[in-house]
Amino acid sequence: MDAITDSSAERLLQRAGMQRLPSPKAEIFQCRDFAPAELRAALITLIDRDRRPSTIADDNGDQYFRTSETCDLAHDEPAVRQLEGMLGDLSGINPAHGEPLQGQRYAVGQEFKPHTDYFTPGGPDWEQYCAVAGQRTWTFMIYLNDVDAGGATRFKAVGKTFQPEAGKLVCWNNRRLDGRENPNTLHHGMKVRKGTKYVITKWYRERPWG
């Protein structure tokens, strides 16, 4: 492990309240009450202001594969700087390897069908998205609000479904311990049945972003 570009189970578990999913198939963690209410409210305001229809590198021919709205969050926003600092302190990953924070909004009926966050090596989008910064390594996802019904994140291969809870962080290593991409990180942003779901996602790369 490269301490500058990667994180570790040992480091993450130093955080009070951090829990590791007891599965040998993937490194997946959760931490409740990670993001405070005032910060969550500020981030929701930014998402509502700048949201646009979500896109995906490869939708497998399914125009309804990802139906949420999304936005890239500007680093000069105070709430963004605060959360970036919190995630850097937690992960120990060099901030230069991070993609911009992304916010997502899911209304009733919207979802992100089962997918992995890493890019398929040699696939049609590999050169376009990975030529400079390389593969995605870690994902950090934060639920910004409680959802009235639905909106869970399901990791079928490891038998775990995370319910959206305001402030809860879920993070995972997109690779196996030998560095290969881990298909067991396939996850489904399930349909919202009632209410609205707001999420923040932070991805890190093998090399500096940009």
C-alpha positions as a printed Julia matrix, in Angstrom:
210×3 Matrix{Float64}:
   0.0     0.0     0.0
   1.16    3.5    -0.88
   0.44    5.7     2.12
   0.14    8.76   -0.11
  -2.33    7.41   -2.66
  -4.22    4.82   -0.64
  -6.0     4.22    2.64
  -6.08    1.2     4.93
  -8.47   -0.68    7.17
  -6.24    0.07   10.13
  -6.38    3.82    9.54
 -10.13    3.9     8.92
 -10.87    1.88   12.05
  -9.07    4.48   14.17
 -12.13    6.67   13.64
 -14.62    6.35   16.48
 -17.78    4.61   15.3
 -16.23    3.14   12.15
 -17.39   -0.41   11.42
 -16.0    -2.88    8.9
 -18.33   -5.23    7.06
 -17.34   -8.76    8.14
 -16.81  -10.15    4.66
 -13.63  -11.43    2.99
 -15.02  -10.49   -0.42
 -14.49   -6.72   -0.19
 -13.22   -3.96    2.12
 -16.39   -2.04    2.99
 -16.92    0.27    5.99
 -19.63    2.45    7.49
 -19.58    5.27   10.03
 -22.8     6.82   11.31
 -23.02   10.55   12.12
 -19.93   11.36   10.08
 -21.25   14.63    8.6
 -22.94   17.16   10.94
 -26.39   18.61   10.21
 -25.24   22.14    9.31
 -22.75   20.81    6.77
 -25.33   18.46    5.27
 -27.81   21.3     4.83
 -25.24   23.47    3.07
 -24.32   20.65    0.68
 -27.98   19.93   -0.14
 -28.43   23.61   -1.03
 -25.47   23.42   -3.43
 -26.81   20.26   -5.07
 -30.27   21.78   -5.56
 -28.73   24.89   -7.09
 -26.5    23.16   -9.65
 -28.08   19.75  -10.33
 -28.37   18.39  -13.85
 -29.32   14.98  -15.32
 -26.72   12.34  -14.41
 -24.6    10.74  -17.09
 -22.62    7.51  -17.18
 -19.58    6.4   -19.16
 -21.28    3.2   -20.37
 -25.03    2.64  -19.85
 -25.0    -0.83  -21.44
 -27.62    0.36  -23.92
 -30.1     1.16  -21.12
 -31.12    4.83  -21.1
 -32.68    4.32  -17.66
 -29.53    2.82  -16.09
 -28.85    5.99  -14.09
 -31.81    8.32  -13.66
 -30.66   10.63  -10.85
 -29.45   14.22  -11.03
 -25.89   15.21  -10.24
 -23.45   18.1    -9.91
 -19.73   18.67   -9.42
 -19.16   20.78   -6.34
 -16.82   23.77   -6.58
 -13.81   23.51   -4.26
 -14.05   27.17   -3.24
 -17.39   26.61   -1.48
 -16.82   26.59    2.32
 -18.92   23.45    2.81
 -16.94   21.64    0.13
 -13.6    22.64    1.66
 -14.82   21.46    5.06
 -15.88   18.04    3.8
 -12.74   17.61    1.7
 -10.69   18.21    4.83
 -12.73   15.71    6.82
 -12.31   13.02    4.17
  -8.58   13.71    3.83
  -8.09   13.37    7.58
 -10.08   10.15    7.61
  -8.48    8.43    4.63
  -4.92    9.77    4.68
  -5.02    9.91    0.88
  -3.18   12.76   -0.83
  -5.91   15.26   -1.91
  -4.25   15.56   -5.32
  -5.53   12.06   -6.13
  -9.16   12.98   -5.5
 -11.8    13.71   -8.1
 -13.99   16.75   -7.37
 -16.75   16.06   -4.88
 -19.94   15.04   -6.66
 -23.46   15.5    -5.32
 -26.43   13.38   -6.38
 -30.17   13.86   -5.98
 -32.68   11.02   -6.36
 -36.4    11.79   -6.63
 -39.15    9.19   -6.38
 -38.55    6.37   -8.87
 -34.95    7.33   -9.63
 -32.09    4.86   -9.22
 -28.59    3.83  -10.32
 -28.75    0.21  -11.43
 -26.06   -2.28  -10.31
 -22.62   -0.97  -11.28
 -19.03   -0.75  -10.14
 -17.21    2.54   -9.61
 -14.04    1.34  -11.32
 -13.59    1.4   -15.1
 -13.2    -1.83  -17.03
  -9.58   -2.08  -18.24
  -9.49   -2.06  -22.02
 -13.16   -1.1   -22.22
 -14.52    1.64  -24.51
 -14.22    4.3   -21.78
 -10.86    3.23  -20.35
  -8.61    5.5   -22.39
 -10.93    8.5   -22.11
 -11.36    8.39  -18.35
  -8.22    6.7   -17.05
  -5.35    7.75  -19.31
  -4.22   10.57  -17.0
  -5.21    9.68  -13.43
  -5.5     5.92  -13.7
  -8.07    3.66  -12.09
 -10.4     4.61   -9.25
  -9.15    3.26   -5.93
 -11.44    4.23   -3.03
 -15.04    5.46   -2.9
 -16.4     7.54    0.0
 -20.18    8.11   -0.03
 -22.21   10.14    2.46
 -25.99   10.19    2.83
 -27.08   13.76    3.46
 -30.66   13.1     4.61
 -33.06   10.46    5.81
 -35.3     9.04    3.07
 -38.96    8.26    3.73
 -38.83    4.96    1.8
 -36.37    3.22   -0.52
 -33.05    4.61   -1.71
 -30.85    1.95   -0.11
 -27.45    0.94   -1.5
 -27.25   -2.81   -2.05
 -24.01   -4.79   -2.36
 -25.45   -8.1    -3.55
 -22.18  -10.07   -3.66
 -21.48   -9.47    0.03
 -25.1    -9.65    1.15
 -25.28   -6.14    2.58
 -27.78   -3.33    2.06
 -27.06    0.1     3.53
 -30.11    2.19    4.39
 -29.81    5.95    3.84
 -29.34    7.72    7.18
 -28.51   11.39    7.45
 -24.78   11.82    8.02
 -23.79    8.18    7.49
 -20.62    7.48    5.52
 -20.11    4.28    3.53
 -16.7     3.69    1.95
 -15.01    0.86    0.09
 -11.88   -0.2    -1.7
 -12.69   -0.8    -5.38
  -9.81   -3.28   -5.63
  -8.75   -6.58   -4.18
  -5.75   -6.64   -1.88
  -3.52   -7.58   -4.85
  -4.56   -4.41   -6.68
  -6.93   -5.97   -9.21
 -10.42   -4.52   -9.67
 -12.91   -6.15   -7.32
 -16.24   -7.14   -8.94
 -17.67   -7.82   -5.47
 -18.03   -4.03   -5.1
 -20.95   -4.1    -7.56
 -23.66   -1.99   -5.94
 -27.17   -0.76   -6.69
 -28.49    2.67   -5.77
 -32.04    1.4    -5.34
 -35.16    3.33   -6.3
 -36.48    5.97   -3.96
 -40.07    5.05   -3.1
 -41.02    8.12   -1.08
 -39.22   11.4    -0.49
 -35.88   12.54   -1.94
 -32.35   11.23   -1.42
 -29.23   13.4    -1.4
 -25.78   11.84   -1.55
 -22.19   13.05   -1.74
 -19.56   10.88   -3.46
 -15.78   11.22   -3.44
 -13.58    9.05   -5.65
  -9.8     8.74   -5.49
  -7.44    7.71   -8.3
  -4.1     5.92   -8.66
  -2.41    9.11   -9.89
  -3.07   12.83   -9.42
  -6.37   14.02  -10.85
  -6.43   16.33  -13.85
